[in-house]
């Protein structure tokens, strides 16, 4: 209605002050539910990653970083070779704040990255961990390229009904951790949230916890 009134104002059909008679729709911060998939589907996506060609070896390492550590696409894009401490068994991630955080390196993620470095990564002077497979061997220019890798993996595995964006892994990791019994503080630490309010959105998908505090429906009792 506001859009229609605005159109009439532009056309000169009504007075501009009429627009103030219709209030705008209130939008609440973090009101939407985060979309997620169950652990079985996550494993199916990982299993859909072949490792025959160099590009496939690279893509599997990226998918595992997203799925196991809940990294953002930008975290993967900006990762450098020296961000991995093989001896210490951890990986360094800078994230949005550019403050480096250390995350443990799971065995299957480390194996996938090592396979990429040993047999699939082009020989280049650039120190980014992941490079394009065609010359000139440059790093990804945007997070959209990571999302494209996720979409191609879905297509190869015939996986339908799952969002193709890379952030689905982050939402799924947080949701599945909560449903497995982890606390919000632990989830916030794993996802490297700077504010507890950001992690609190995942409380809405913790159905077992919500069922414990939900009050029974009063039925037809009078108000």
C-alpha positions in Angstrom: 0.0 0.0 0.0 2.8 2.4 0.8 4.4 1.7 -2.6 1.1 2.3 -4.3 0.6 5.6 -2.4 4.2 6.6 -3.3 3.4 5.9 -7.0 0.3 8.1 -6.8 2.3 10.9 -5.2 4.8 10.8 -8.1 2.0 10.8 -10.6 0.5 13.8 -8.8 -2.7 12.0 -7.9 -2.6 12.6 -4.2 -0.9 14.8 -1.6 2.6 13.8 -0.3 1.4 14.0 3.3 -0.8 11.0 2.8 2.2 8.7 2.8 2.6 9.4 6.5 -0.8 8.0 7.3 0.3 4.5 6.5 3.0 3.1 9.0 5.8 1.1 7.6 6.1 -2.6 8.4 8.2 -3.3 11.5 11.2 -5.4 10.8 12.8 -7.1 13.8 16.6 -7.9 13.9 17.4 -11.7 13.8 13.7 -12.5 13.5 14.2 -15.2 10.8 15.1 -18.8 11.5 18.5 -19.9 10.3 18.2 -22.5 7.5 20.0 -25.7 8.2 20.3 -29.3 7.2 20.7 -32.5 9.3 24.1 -34.2 9.8 23.2 -37.0 7.4 22.7 -34.6 4.6 26.0 -32.9 5.4 27.8 -36.2 5.1 26.0 -36.9 1.9 27.3 -33.6 0.5 30.9 -34.5 1.5 30.6 -37.9 0.0 29.5 -36.3 -3.3 33.0 -34.8 -3.7 35.1 -36.9 -6.1 38.9 -36.7 -6.0 39.8 -37.6 -9.5 40.8 -34.3 -11.0 42.8 -31.5 -9.3 39.8 -29.2 -9.2 37.8 -31.9 -7.3 40.6 -32.4 -4.8 40.6 -28.7 -4.1 36.8 -28.5 -3.9 36.6 -31.4 -1.4 39.1 -29.6 0.9 37.0 -26.5 0.8 33.7 -28.3 1.5 35.3 -30.0 4.5 36.5 -26.7 5.9 33.0 -25.3 5.6 31.3 -28.3 7.0 33.6 -29.3 9.9 34.7 -25.8 11.1 31.8 -23.6 10.0 34.0 -21.2 8.3 32.7 -18.3 6.2 33.3 -18.2 2.5 35.6 -15.2 3.1 37.6 -17.2 5.6 38.4 -19.9 3.1 39.1 -17.3 0.3 41.6 -15.4 2.4 43.4 -18.4 3.9 47.2 -18.5 3.5 49.6 -21.4 3.5 51.2 -20.4 6.7 47.8 -20.3 8.5 48.1 -24.1 9.0 50.2 -25.3 11.8 50.8 -29.0 10.9 52.8 -29.7 14.0 50.4 -28.1 16.4 47.3 -29.4 14.6 45.5 -26.1 14.3 44.4 -23.6 11.7 44.5 -19.8 12.0 41.4 -17.9 10.9 41.2 -14.1 10.8 37.4 -13.7 10.1 35.5 -10.4 10.0 37.4 -8.7 12.8 40.8 -9.6 11.2 41.8 -10.8 14.7 43.4 -14.3 14.3 41.7 -17.2 16.0 43.0 -20.7 16.3 40.8 -23.6 15.5 41.6 -27.3 15.8 42.3 -29.0 12.5 40.2 -32.2 12.2 41.9 -35.3 10.8 39.8 -35.5 7.6 40.1 -31.8 6.9 43.9 -32.0 7.3 44.1 -35.0 5.1 42.1 -33.3 2.4 44.2 -30.1 2.5 47.4 -32.2 2.4 46.2 -34.1 -0.6 45.5 -30.8 -2.3 48.9 -29.4 -1.6 50.7 -32.6 -2.6 49.0 -33.3 -5.9 46.5 -30.6 -7.0 47.6 -27.1 -6.0 49.3 -25.3 -9.0 52.9 -24.2 -8.5 52.6 -20.5 -7.9 54.3 -17.7 -5.9 50.9 -16.6 -4.4 50.7 -17.7 -0.8 46.9 -18.1 -0.7 46.0 -21.7 0.2 43.4 -22.1 -2.6 44.0 -21.1 -6.1 42.1 -21.3 -9.4 43.1 -24.4 -11.4 43.6 -22.5 -14.7 46.4 -20.2 -15.5 47.1 -17.5 -14.3 46.8 -19.3 -11.0 45.3 -16.6 -8.9 43.2 -16.8 -5.6 39.5 -16.5 -5.6 38.3 -12.9 -6.1 35.1 -13.1 -4.2 33.1 -15.3 -1.8 30.6 -16.0 -4.6 33.2 -18.4 -6.2 33.1 -20.5 -3.0 29.3 -20.6 -3.2 29.7 -21.8 -6.8 31.8 -24.7 -5.6 29.0 -25.7 -3.1 26.4 -25.5 -5.9 28.5 -27.7 -8.2 28.9 -30.3 -5.4 25.2 -30.4 -4.9 24.7 -31.0 -8.6 27.3 -33.8 -8.7 25.6 -35.6 -5.8 22.1 -35.0 -7.0 21.3 -33.3 -3.8 18.1 -31.2 -4.0 16.1 -29.1 -1.6 19.2 -27.7 0.1 20.4 -24.1 -0.1 23.4 -23.8 -2.3 25.1 -21.0 -0.4 28.2 -21.8 1.6 26.7 -20.3 4.8 24.3 -23.3 5.1 27.2 -25.3 6.6 27.8 -22.7 9.3 24.1 -22.6 10.2 23.9 -26.4 10.2 27.0 -26.8 12.4 25.6 -24.5 15.0 22.1 -26.0 15.0 23.4 -29.6 15.1 25.8 -28.8 17.9 22.9 -27.3 20.0 20.7 -30.2 19.4 23.5 -32.5 20.5 23.7 -30.8 23.8 26.3 -28.0 23.3 25.6 -24.6 25.0 25.2 -21.3 23.2 28.5 -20.1 24.6 30.4 -23.1 23.2 28.7 -22.6 19.8 29.6 -18.9 19.8 33.2 -19.8 20.5 33.4 -22.3 17.6 31.8 -19.8 15.2 33.9 -17.0 16.5 31.0 -14.7 17.2 32.0 -11.3 18.6 28.6 -10.9 20.4 26.5 -13.4 22.3 23.4 -11.8 20.6 24.5 -13.2 17.3 24.7 -16.7 18.7 21.3 -16.3 20.4 19.5 -16.7 17.1 20.2 -20.4 17.2 18.3 -20.8 20.4 15.2 -20.7 18.2 16.0 -23.9 16.5 16.9 -25.8 19.7 13.5 -27.5 19.8 14.2 -29.9 22.7 15.1 -26.9 24.9 12.1 -24.9 23.8 9.8 -27.8 24.6 11.0 -27.8 28.2 10.0 -24.2 28.8 6.9 -24.0 26.7 3.7 -23.7 28.7 0.7 -26.0 27.9 -2.1 -24.5 25.8 -4.9 -23.3 28.1 -7.6 -24.5 25.7 -11.0 -22.8 26.0 -10.4 -21.2 29.4 -11.7 -17.7 29.6 -9.2 -14.8 29.6 
